[in-house]
């Protein structure tokens, strides 16, 4: 994914991150959820692939396997106190929703 103009793996996205969208727009992440998925995942090869390795998927830039293979080891992420509070509040909110069977 493109996050602030930089490549980031989807599993590294956290609340507070801003994902790049076409037209110089962005979307702020408010929560992250992992969903078990037991189906096929597709990778596309395009004509003229040297021109780029991104697709626009649901309005977001998403990289292909070539881009993932080129991804350097990401530095360990540190969170500000505000980000930690937002994450904690999001976790509590998701737990409340699960308890109410809303998720």
Phi and psi restraints in degrees (range 20) as a CNS / XPLOR table:
assign (resid 1 and name C) (resid 2 and name N)
       (resid 2 and name CA) (resid 2 and name C) 1.0 -100.0 20.0 2
assign (resid 2 and name N) (resid 2 and name CA)
       (resid 2 and name C) (resid 3 and name N) 1.0 122.6 20.0 2
assign (resid 2 and name C) (resid 3 and name N)
       (resid 3 and name CA) (resid 3 and name C) 1.0 -129.8 20.0 2
assign (resid 3 and name N) (resid 3 and name CA)
       (resid 3 and name C) (resid 4 and name N) 1.0 107.6 20.0 2
assign (resid 3 and name C) (resid 4 and name N)
       (resid 4 and name CA) (resid 4 and name C) 1.0 63.8 20.0 2
assign (resid 4 and name N) (resid 4 and name CA)
       (resid 4 and name C) (resid 5 and name N) 1.0 31.1 20.0 2
assign (resid 4 and name C) (resid 5 and name N)
       (resid 5 and name CA) (resid 5 and name C) 1.0 81.7 20.0 2
assign (resid 5 and name N) (resid 5 and name CA)
       (resid 5 and name C) (resid 6 and name N) 1.0 2.5 20.0 2
assign (resid 5 and name C) (resid 6 and name N)
       (resid 6 and name CA) (resid 6 and name C) 1.0 -117.9 20.0 2
assign (resid 6 and name N) (resid 6 and name CA)
       (resid 6 and name C) (resid 7 and name N) 1.0 150.0 20.0 2
assign (resid 6 and name C) (resid 7 and name N)
       (resid 7 and name CA) (resid 7 and name C) 1.0 -71.3 20.0 2
assign (resid 7 and name N) (resid 7 and name CA)
       (resid 7 and name C) (resid 8 and name N) 1.0 134.5 20.0 2
assign (resid 7 and name C) (resid 8 and name N)
       (resid 8 and name CA) (resid 8 and name C) 1.0 -145.6 20.0 2
assign (resid 8 and name N) (resid 8 and name CA)
       (resid 8 and name C) (resid 9 and name N) 1.0 139.3 20.0 2
assign (resid 8 and name C) (resid 9 and name N)
       (resid 9 and name CA) (resid 9 and name C) 1.0 -71.8 20.0 2
assign (resid 9 and name N) (resid 9 and name CA)
       (resid 9 and name C) (resid 10 and name N) 1.0 146.2 20.0 2
assign (resid 9 and name C) (resid 10 and name N)
       (resid 10 and name CA) (resid 10 and name C) 1.0 -56.7 20.0 2
assign (resid 10 and name N) (resid 10 and name CA)
       (resid 10 and name C) (resid 11 and name N) 1.0 -35.8 20.0 2
assign (resid 10 and name C) (resid 11 and name N)
       (resid 11 and name CA) (resid 11 and name C) 1.0 -69.7 20.0 2
assign (resid 11 and name N) (resid 11 and name CA)
       (resid 11 and name C) (resid 12 and name N) 1.0 -10.9 20.0 2
assign (resid 11 and name C) (resid 12 and name N)
       (resid 12 and name CA) (resid 12 and name C) 1.0 -98.7 20.0 2
assign (resid 12 and name N) (resid 12 and name CA)
       (resid 12 and name C) (resid 13 and name N) 1.0 -3.8 20.0 2
assign (resid 12 and name C) (resid 13 and name N)
       (resid 13 and name CA) (resid 13 and name C) 1.0 -70.9 20.0 2
assign (resid 13 and name N) (resid 13 and name CA)
       (resid 13 and name C) (resid 14 and name N) 1.0 138.4 20.0 2
assign (resid 13 and name C) (resid 14 and name N)
       (resid 14 and name CA) (resid 14 and name C) 1.0 -133.9 20.0 2
assign (resid 14 and name N) (resid 14 and name CA)
       (resid 14 and name C) (resid 15 and name N) 1.0 157.7 20.0 2
assign (resid 14 and name C) (resid 15 and name N)
       (resid 15 and name CA) (resid 15 and name C) 1.0 -53.2 20.0 2
assign (resid 15 and name N) (resid 15 and name CA)
       (resid 15 and name C) (resid 16 and name N) 1.0 136.8 20.0 2
assign (resid 15 and name C) (resid 16 and name N)
       (resid 16 and name CA) (resid 16 and name C) 1.0 100.3 20.0 2
assign (resid 16 and name N) (resid 16 and name CA)
       (resid 16 and name C) (resid 17 and name N) 1.0 -21.8 20.0 2
assign (resid 16 and name C) (resid 17 and name N)
       (resid 17 and name CA) (resid 17 and name C) 1.0 -66.4 20.0 2
assign (resid 17 and name N) (resid 17 and name CA)
       (resid 17 and name C) (resid 18 and name N) 1.0 156.0 20.0 2
assign (resid 17 and name C) (resid 18 and name N)
       (resid 18 and name CA) (resid 18 and name C) 1.0 -121.8 20.0 2
assign (resid 18 and name N) (resid 18 and name CA)
       (resid 18 and name C) (resid 19 and name N) 1.0 115.9 20.0 2
assign (resid 18 and name C) (resid 19 and name N)
       (resid 19 and name CA) (resid 19 and name C) 1.0 -88.0 20.0 2
assign (resid 19 and name N) (resid 19 and name CA)
       (resid 19 and name C) (resid 20 and name N) 1.0 135.8 20.0 2
assign (resid 19 and name C) (resid 20 and name N)
       (resid 20 and name CA) (resid 20 and name C) 1.0 -70.9 20.0 2
assign (resid 20 and name N) (resid 20 and name CA)
       (resid 20 and name C) (resid 21 and name N) 1.0 143.2 20.0 2
assign (resid 20 and name C) (resid 21 and name N)
       (resid 21 and name CA) (resid 21 and name C) 1.0 -130.6 20.0 2
assign (resid 21 and name N) (resid 21 and name CA)
       (resid 21 and name C) (resid 22 and name N) 1.0 159.7 20.0 2
assign (resid 21 and name C) (resid 22 and name N)
       (resid 22 and name CA) (resid 22 and name C) 1.0 -57.3 20.0 2
assign (resid 22 and name N) (resid 22 and name CA)
       (resid 22 and name C) (resid 23 and name N) 1.0 153.0 20.0 2
assign (resid 22 and name C) (resid 23 and name N)
       (resid 23 and name CA) (resid 23 and name C) 1.0 78.9 20.0 2
assign (resid 23 and name N) (resid 23 and name CA)
       (resid 23 and name C) (resid 24 and name N) 1.0 24.1 20.0 2
assign (resid 23 and name C) (resid 24 and name N)
       (resid 24 and name CA) (resid 24 and name C) 1.0 61.1 20.0 2
assign (resid 24 and name N) (resid 24 and name CA)
       (resid 24 and name C) (resid 25 and name N) 1.0 24.4 20.0 2
assign (resid 24 and name C) (resid 25 and name N)
       (resid 25 and name CA) (resid 25 and name C) 1.0 -96.2 20.0 2
assign (resid 25 and name N) (resid 25 and name CA)
       (resid 25 and name C) (resid 26 and name N) 1.0 167.5 20.0 2
assign (resid 25 and name C) (resid 26 and name N)
       (resid 26 and name CA) (resid 26 and name C) 1.0 -146.1 20.0 2
assign (resid 26 and name N) (resid 26 and name CA)
       (resid 26 and name C) (resid 27 and name N) 1.0 163.9 20.0 2
assign (resid 26 and name C) (resid 27 and name N)
       (resid 27 and name CA) (resid 27 and name C) 1.0 -127.9 20.0 2
assign (resid 27 and name N) (resid 27 and name CA)
       (resid 27 and name C) (resid 28 and name N) 1.0 128.9 20.0 2
assign (resid 27 and name C) (resid 28 and name N)
       (resid 28 and name CA) (resid 28 and name C) 1.0 -84.9 20.0 2
assign (resid 28 and name N) (resid 28 and name CA)
       (resid 28 and name C) (resid 29 and name N) 1.0 130.0 20.0 2
assign (resid 28 and name C) (resid 29 and name N)
       (resid 29 and name CA) (resid 29 and name C) 1.0 -78.4 20.0 2
assign (resid 29 and name N) (resid 29 and name CA)
       (resid 29 and name C) (resid 30 and name N) 1.0 127.3 20.0 2
assign (resid 29 and name C) (resid 30 and name N)
       (resid 30 and name CA) (resid 30 and name C) 1.0 -104.8 20.0 2
assign (resid 30 and name N) (resid 30 and name CA)
       (resid 30 and name C) (resid 31 and name N) 1.0 -23.8 20.0 2
assign (resid 30 and name C) (resid 31 and name N)
       (resid 31 and name CA) (resid 31 and name C) 1.0 -157.6 20.0 2
assign (resid 31 and name N) (resid 31 and name CA)
       (resid 31 and name C) (resid 32 and name N) 1.0 159.3 20.0 2
assign (resid 31 and name C) (resid 32 and name N)
       (resid 32 and name CA) (resid 32 and name C) 1.0 -130.2 20.0 2
assign (resid 32 and name N) (resid 32 and name CA)
       (resid 32 and name C) (resid 33 and name N) 1.0 135.3 20.0 2
assign (resid 32 and name C) (resid 33 and name N)
       (resid 33 and name CA) (resid 33 and name C) 1.0 -135.6 20.0 2
assign (resid 33 and name N) (resid 33 and name CA)
       (resid 33 and name C) (resid 34 and name N) 1.0 135.8 20.0 2
assign (resid 33 and name C) (resid 34 and name N)
       (resid 34 and name CA) (resid 34 and name C) 1.0 -95.9 20.0 2
assign (resid 34 and name N) (resid 34 and name CA)
       (resid 34 and name C) (resid 35 and name N) 1.0 129.0 20.0 2
assign (resid 34 and name C) (resid 35 and name N)
       (resid 35 and name CA) (resid 35 and name C) 1.0 -120.1 20.0 2
assign (resid 35 and name N) (resid 35 and name CA)
       (resid 35 and name C) (resid 36 and name N) 1.0 128.4 20.0 2
assign (resid 35 and name C) (resid 36 and name N)
       (resid 36 and name CA) (resid 36 and name C) 1.0 -65.3 20.0 2
assign (resid 36 and name N) (resid 36 and name CA)
       (resid 36 and name C) (resid 37 and name N) 1.0 134.4 20.0 2
assign (resid 36 and name C) (resid 37 and name N)
       (resid 37 and name CA) (resid 37 and name C) 1.0 -134.6 20.0 2
assign (resid 37 and name N) (resid 37 and name CA)
       (resid 37 and name C) (resid 38 and name N) 1.0 117.2 20.0 2
assign (resid 37 and name C) (resid 38 and name N)
       (resid 38 and name CA) (resid 38 and name C) 1.0 -116.8 20.0 2
assign (resid 38 and name N) (resid 38 and name CA)
       (resid 38 and name C) (resid 39 and name N) 1.0 52.9 20.0 2
assign (resid 38 and name C) (resid 39 and name N)
       (resid 39 and name CA) (resid 39 and name C) 1.0 -137.9 20.0 2
assign (resid 39 and name N) (resid 39 and name CA)
       (resid 39 and name C) (resid 40 and name N) 1.0 -173.6 20.0 2
assign (resid 39 and name C) (resid 40 and name N)
       (resid 40 and name CA) (resid 40 and name C) 1.0 -76.2 20.0 2
assign (resid 40 and name N) (resid 40 and name CA)
       (resid 40 and name C) (resid 41 and name N) 1.0 148.1 20.0 2
assign (resid 40 and name C) (resid 41 and name N)
       (resid 41 and name CA) (resid 41 and name C) 1.0 -121.4 20.0 2
assign (resid 41 and name N) (resid 41 and name CA)
       (resid 41 and name C) (resid 42 and name N) 1.0 136.1 20.0 2
assign (resid 41 and name C) (resid 42 and name N)
       (resid 42 and name CA) (resid 42 and name C) 1.0 -110.5 20.0 2
assign (resid 42 and name N) (resid 42 and name CA)
       (resid 42 and name C) (resid 43 and name N) 1.0 143.7 20.0 2
assign (resid 42 and name C) (resid 43 and name N)
       (resid 43 and name CA) (resid 43 and name C) 1.0 -122.0 20.0 2
assign (resid 43 and name N) (resid 43 and name CA)
       (resid 43 and name C) (resid 44 and name N) 1.0 134.7 20.0 2
assign (resid 43 and name C) (resid 44 and name N)
       (resid 44 and name CA) (resid 44 and name C) 1.0 -107.2 20.0 2
assign (resid 44 and name N) (resid 44 and name CA)
       (resid 44 and name C) (resid 45 and name N) 1.0 145.8 20.0 2
assign (resid 44 and name C) (resid 45 and name N)
       (resid 45 and name CA) (resid 45 and name C) 1.0 -116.4 20.0 2
assign (resid 45 and name N) (resid 45 and name CA)
       (resid 45 and name C) (resid 46 and name N) 1.0 127.1 20.0 2
assign (resid 45 and name C) (resid 46 and name N)
       (resid 46 and name CA) (resid 46 and name C) 1.0 -109.5 20.0 2
assign (resid 46 and name N) (resid 46 and name CA)
       (resid 46 and name C) (resid 47 and name N) 1.0 150.9 20.0 2
assign (resid 46 and name C) (resid 47 and name N)
       (resid 47 and name CA) (resid 47 and name C) 1.0 -63.0 20.0 2
assign (resid 47 and name N) (resid 47 and name CA)
       (resid 47 and name C) (resid 48 and name N) 1.0 135.8 20.0 2
assign (resid 47 and name C) (resid 48 and name N)
       (resid 48 and name CA) (resid 48 and name C) 1.0 71.7 20.0 2
assign (resid 48 and name N) (resid 48 and name CA)
       (resid 48 and name C) (resid 49 and name N) 1.0 33.3 20.0 2
assign (resid 48 and name C) (resid 49 and name N)
       (resid 49 and name CA) (resid 49 and name C) 1.0 -58.3 20.0 2
assign (resid 49 and name N) (resid 49 and name CA)
       (resid 49 and name C) (resid 50 and name N) 1.0 -23.6 20.0 2
assign (resid 49 and name C) (resid 50 and name N)
       (resid 50 and name CA) (resid 50 and name C) 1.0 -63.7 20.0 2
assign (resid 50 and name N) (resid 50 and name CA)
       (resid 50 and name C) (resid 51 and name N) 1.0 -15.3 20.0 2
assign (resid 50 and name C) (resid 51 and name N)
       (resid 51 and name CA) (resid 51 and name C) 1.0 -75.8 20.0 2
assign (resid 51 and name N) (resid 51 and name CA)
       (resid 51 and name C) (resid 52 and name N) 1.0 -14.3 20.0 2
assign (resid 51 and name C) (resid 52 and name N)
       (resid 52 and name CA) (resid 52 and name C) 1.0 166.4 20.0 2
assign (resid 52 and name N) (resid 52 and name CA)
       (resid 52 and name C) (resid 53 and name N) 1.0 164.4 20.0 2
assign (resid 52 and name C) (resid 53 and name N)
       (resid 53 and name CA) (resid 53 and name C) 1.0 -128.7 20.0 2
assign (resid 53 and name N) (resid 53 and name CA)
       (resid 53 and name C) (resid 54 and name N) 1.0 28.6 20.0 2
assign (resid 53 and name C) (resid 54 and name N)
       (resid 54 and name CA) (resid 54 and name C) 1.0 -119.4 20.0 2
assign (resid 54 and name N) (resid 54 and name CA)
       (resid 54 and name C) (resid 55 and name N) 1.0 147.4 20.0 2
assign (resid 54 and name C) (resid 55 and name N)
       (resid 55 and name CA) (resid 55 and name C) 1.0 -112.4 20.0 2
assign (resid 55 and name N) (resid 55 and name CA)
       (resid 55 and name C) (resid 56 and name N) 1.0 159.0 20.0 2
assign (resid 55 and name C) (resid 56 and name N)
       (resid 56 and name CA) (resid 56 and name C) 1.0 -101.3 20.0 2
assign (resid 56 and name N) (resid 56 and name CA)
       (resid 56 and name C) (resid 57 and name N) 1.0 110.3 20.0 2
assign (resid 56 and name C) (resid 57 and name N)
       (resid 57 and name CA) (resid 57 and name C) 1.0 -114.9 20.0 2
assign (resid 57 and name N) (resid 57 and name CA)
       (resid 57 and name C) (resid 58 and name N) 1.0 117.7 20.0 2
assign (resid 57 and name C) (resid 58 and name N)
       (resid 58 and name CA) (resid 58 and name C) 1.0 52.8 20.0 2
assign (resid 58 and name N) (resid 58 and name CA)
       (resid 58 and name C) (resid 59 and name N) 1.0 34.3 20.0 2
assign (resid 58 and name C) (resid 59 and name N)
       (resid 59 and name CA) (resid 59 and name C) 1.0 88.5 20.0 2
assign (resid 59 and name N) (resid 59 and name CA)
       (resid 59 and name C) (resid 60 and name N) 1.0 3.2 20.0 2
assign (resid 59 and name C) (resid 60 and name N)
       (resid 60 and name CA) (resid 60 and name C) 1.0 -121.9 20.0 2
assign (resid 60 and name N) (resid 60 and name CA)
       (resid 60 and name C) (resid 61 and name N) 1.0 149.8 20.0 2
assign (resid 60 and name C) (resid 61 and name N)
       (resid 61 and name CA) (resid 61 and name C) 1.0 -75.2 20.0 2
assign (resid 61 and name N) (resid 61 and name CA)
       (resid 61 and name C) (resid 62 and name N) 1.0 125.1 20.0 2
assign (resid 61 and name C) (resid 62 and name N)
       (resid 62 and name CA) (resid 62 and name C) 1.0 -128.5 20.0 2
assign (resid 62 and name N) (resid 62 and name CA)
       (resid 62 and name C) (resid 63 and name N) 1.0 130.3 20.0 2
assign (resid 62 and name C) (resid 63 and name N)
       (resid 63 and name CA) (resid 63 and name C) 1.0 -85.1 20.0 2
assign (resid 63 and name N) (resid 63 and name CA)
       (resid 63 and name C) (resid 64 and name N) 1.0 161.9 20.0 2
assign (resid 63 and name C) (resid 64 and name N)
       (resid 64 and name CA) (resid 64 and name C) 1.0 -97.7 20.0 2
assign (resid 64 and name N) (resid 64 and name CA)
       (resid 64 and name C) (resid 65 and name N) 1.0 -175.0 20.0 2
assign (resid 64 and name C) (resid 65 and name N)
       (resid 65 and name CA) (resid 65 and name C) 1.0 -61.7 20.0 2
assign (resid 65 and name N) (resid 65 and name CA)
       (resid 65 and name C) (resid 66 and name N) 1.0 -35.6 20.0 2
assign (resid 65 and name C) (resid 66 and name N)
       (resid 66 and name CA) (resid 66 and name C) 1.0 -60.4 20.0 2
assign (resid 66 and name N) (resid 66 and name CA)
       (resid 66 and name C) (resid 67 and name N) 1.0 -43.8 20.0 2
assign (resid 66 and name C) (resid 67 and name N)
       (resid 67 and name CA) (resid 67 and name C) 1.0 -63.8 20.0 2
assign (resid 67 and name N) (resid 67 and name CA)
       (resid 67 and name C) (resid 68 and name N) 1.0 -40.9 20.0 2
assign (resid 67 and name C) (resid 68 and name N)
       (resid 68 and name CA) (resid 68 and name C) 1.0 -64.2 20.0 2
assign (resid 68 and name N) (resid 68 and name CA)
       (resid 68 and name C) (resid 69 and name N) 1.0 -39.3 20.0 2
assign (resid 68 and name C) (resid 69 and name N)
       (resid 69 and name CA) (resid 69 and name C) 1.0 -65.7 20.0 2
assign (resid 69 and name N) (resid 69 and name CA)
       (resid 69 and name C) (resid 70 and name N) 1.0 -29.0 20.0 2
assign (resid 69 and name C) (resid 70 and name N)
       (resid 70 and name CA) (resid 70 and name C) 1.0 -83.6 20.0 2
assign (resid 70 and name N) (resid 70 and name CA)
       (resid 70 and name C) (resid 71 and name N) 1.0 -11.8 20.0 2
assign (resid 70 and name C) (resid 71 and name N)
       (resid 71 and name CA) (resid 71 and name C) 1.0 -61.1 20.0 2
assign (resid 71 and name N) (resid 71 and name CA)
       (resid 71 and name C) (resid 72 and name N) 1.0 126.2 20.0 2
assign (resid 71 and name C) (resid 72 and name N)
       (resid 72 and name CA) (resid 72 and name C) 1.0 -77.7 20.0 2
assign (resid 72 and name N) (resid 72 and name CA)
       (resid 72 and name C) (resid 73 and name N) 1.0 160.8 20.0 2
assign (resid 72 and name C) (resid 73 and name N)
       (resid 73 and name CA) (resid 73 and name C) 1.0 -60.3 20.0 2
assign (resid 73 and name N) (resid 73 and name CA)
       (resid 73 and name C) (resid 74 and name N) 1.0 122.5 20.0 2
assign (resid 73 and name C) (resid 74 and name N)
       (resid 74 and name CA) (resid 74 and name C) 1.0 -74.2 20.0 2
assign (resid 74 and name N) (resid 74 and name CA)
       (resid 74 and name C) (resid 75 and name N) 1.0 140.3 20.0 2
assign (resid 74 and name C) (resid 75 and name N)
       (resid 75 and name CA) (resid 75 and name C) 1.0 -68.3 20.0 2
assign (resid 75 and name N) (resid 75 and name CA)
       (resid 75 and name C) (resid 76 and name N) 1.0 153.0 20.0 2
assign (resid 75 and name C) (resid 76 and name N)
       (resid 76 and name CA) (resid 76 and name C) 1.0 -60.9 20.0 2
assign (resid 76 and name N) (resid 76 and name CA)
       (resid 76 and name C) (resid 77 and name N) 1.0 134.9 20.0 2
assign (resid 76 and name C) (resid 77 and name N)
       (resid 77 and name CA) (resid 77 and name C) 1.0 -87.1 20.0 2
assign (resid 77 and name N) (resid 77 and name CA)
       (resid 77 and name C) (resid 78 and name N) 1.0 135.7 20.0 2
assign (resid 77 and name C) (resid 78 and name N)
       (resid 78 and name CA) (resid 78 and name C) 1.0 -113.9 20.0 2
assign (resid 78 and name N) (resid 78 and name CA)
       (resid 78 and name C) (resid 79 and name N) 1.0 142.5 20.0 2
assign (resid 78 and name C) (resid 79 and name N)
       (resid 79 and name CA) (resid 79 and name C) 1.0 -109.2 20.0 2
assign (resid 79 and name N) (resid 79 and name CA)
       (resid 79 and name C) (resid 80 and name N) 1.0 145.2 20.0 2
assign (resid 79 and name C) (resid 80 and name N)
       (resid 80 and name CA) (resid 80 and name C) 1.0 -74.1 20.0 2
assign (resid 80 and name N) (resid 80 and name CA)
       (resid 80 and name C) (resid 81 and name N) 1.0 166.1 20.0 2
assign (resid 80 and name C) (resid 81 and name N)
       (resid 81 and name CA) (resid 81 and name C) 1.0 -60.7 20.0 2
assign (resid 81 and name N) (resid 81 and name CA)
       (resid 81 and name C) (resid 82 and name N) 1.0 -38.6 20.0 2
assign (resid 81 and name C) (resid 82 and name N)
       (resid 82 and name CA) (resid 82 and name C) 1.0 -63.8 20.0 2
assign (resid 82 and name N) (resid 82 and name CA)
       (resid 82 and name C) (resid 83 and name N) 1.0 -43.4 20.0 2
assign (resid 82 and name C) (resid 83 and name N)
       (resid 83 and name CA) (resid 83 and name C) 1.0 -63.4 20.0 2
assign (resid 83 and name N) (resid 83 and name CA)
       (resid 83 and name C) (resid 84 and name N) 1.0 -40.6 20.0 2
assign (resid 83 and name C) (resid 84 and name N)
       (resid 84 and name CA) (resid 84 and name C) 1.0 -61.8 20.0 2
assign (resid 84 and name N) (resid 84 and name CA)
       (resid 84 and name C) (resid 85 and name N) 1.0 -39.7 20.0 2
assign (resid 84 and name C) (resid 85 and name N)
       (resid 85 and name CA) (resid 85 and name C) 1.0 -66.6 20.0 2
assign (resid 85 and name N) (resid 85 and name CA)
       (resid 85 and name C) (resid 86 and name N) 1.0 -42.3 20.0 2
assign (resid 85 and name C) (resid 86 and name N)
       (resid 86 and name CA) (resid 86 and name C) 1.0 -62.6 20.0 2
assign (resid 86 and name N) (resid 86 and name CA)
       (resid 86 and name C) (resid 87 and name N) 1.0 -42.5 20.0 2
assign (resid 86 and name C) (resid 87 and name N)
       (resid 87 and name CA) (resid 87 and name C) 1.0 -63.1 20.0 2
assign (resid 87 and name N) (resid 87 and name CA)
       (resid 87 and name C) (resid 88 and name N) 1.0 -45.8 20.0 2
assign (resid 87 and name C) (resid 88 and name N)
       (resid 88 and name CA) (resid 88 and name C) 1.0 -61.3 20.0 2
assign (resid 88 and name N) (resid 88 and name CA)
       (resid 88 and name C) (resid 89 and name N) 1.0 -43.5 20.0 2
assign (resid 88 and name C) (resid 89 and name N)
       (resid 89 and name CA) (resid 89 and name C) 1.0 -64.3 20.0 2
assign (resid 89 and name N) (resid 89 and name CA)
       (resid 89 and name C) (resid 90 and name N) 1.0 -38.5 20.0 2
assign (resid 89 and name C) (resid 90 and name N)
       (resid 90 and name CA) (resid 90 and name C) 1.0 -66.2 20.0 2
assign (resid 90 and name N) (resid 90 and name CA)
       (resid 90 and name C) (resid 91 and name N) 1.0 -42.0 20.0 2
assign (resid 90 and name C) (resid 91 and name N)
       (resid 91 and name CA) (resid 91 and name C) 1.0 -62.1 20.0 2
assign (resid 91 and name N) (resid 91 and name CA)
       (resid 91 and name C) (resid 92 and name N) 1.0 -45.9 20.0 2
assign (resid 91 and name C) (resid 92 and name N)
       (resid 92 and name CA) (resid 92 and name C) 1.0 -61.8 20.0 2
assign (resid 92 and name N) (resid 92 and name CA)
       (resid 92 and name C) (resid 93 and name N) 1.0 -42.4 20.0 2
assign (resid 92 and name C) (resid 93 and name N)
       (resid 93 and name CA) (resid 93 and name C) 1.0 -62.5 20.0 2
assign (resid 93 and name N) (resid 93 and name CA)
       (resid 93 and name C) (resid 94 and name N) 1.0 -44.5 20.0 2
assign (resid 93 and name C) (resid 94 and name N)
       (resid 94 and name CA) (resid 94 and name C) 1.0 -63.8 20.0 2
assign (resid 94 and name N) (resid 94 and name CA)
       (resid 94 and name C) (resid 95 and name N) 1.0 -37.6 20.0 2
assign (resid 94 and name C) (resid 95 and name N)
       (resid 95 and name CA) (resid 95 and name C) 1.0 -64.2 20.0 2
assign (resid 95 and name N) (resid 95 and name CA)
       (resid 95 and name C) (resid 96 and name N) 1.0 -40.3 20.0 2
assign (resid 95 and name C) (resid 96 and name N)
       (resid 96 and name CA) (resid 96 and name C) 1.0 -63.0 20.0 2
assign (resid 96 and name N) (resid 96 and name CA)
       (resid 96 and name C) (resid 97 and name N) 1.0 -43.0 20.0 2
assign (resid 96 and name C) (resid 97 and name N)
       (resid 97 and name CA) (resid 97 and name C) 1.0 -64.3 20.0 2
assign (resid 97 and name N) (resid 97 and name CA)
       (resid 97 and name C) (resid 98 and name N) 1.0 -41.2 20.0 2
assign (resid 97 and name C) (resid 98 and name N)
       (resid 98 and name CA) (resid 98 and name C) 1.0 -63.2 20.0 2
assign (resid 98 and name N) (resid 98 and name CA)
       (resid 98 and name C) (resid 99 and name N) 1.0 -41.7 20.0 2
assign (resid 98 and name C) (resid 99 and name N)
       (resid 99 and name CA) (resid 99 and name C) 1.0 -62.6 20.0 2
assign (resid 99 and name N) (resid 99 and name CA)
       (resid 99 and name C) (resid 100 and name N) 1.0 -32.8 20.0 2
assign (resid 99 and name C) (resid 100 and name N)
       (resid 100 and name CA) (resid 100 and name C) 1.0 -87.6 20.0 2
assign (resid 100 and name N) (resid 100 and name CA)
       (resid 100 and name C) (resid 101 and name N) 1.0 1.6 20.0 2
assign (resid 100 and name C) (resid 101 and name N)
       (resid 101 and name CA) (resid 101 and name C) 1.0 62.0 20.0 2
assign (resid 101 and name N) (resid 101 and name CA)
       (resid 101 and name C) (resid 102 and name N) 1.0 33.8 20.0 2
assign (resid 101 and name C) (resid 102 and name N)
       (resid 102 and name CA) (resid 102 and name C) 1.0 -88.8 20.0 2
assign (resid 102 and name N) (resid 102 and name CA)
       (resid 102 and name C) (resid 103 and name N) 1.0 -18.1 20.0 2
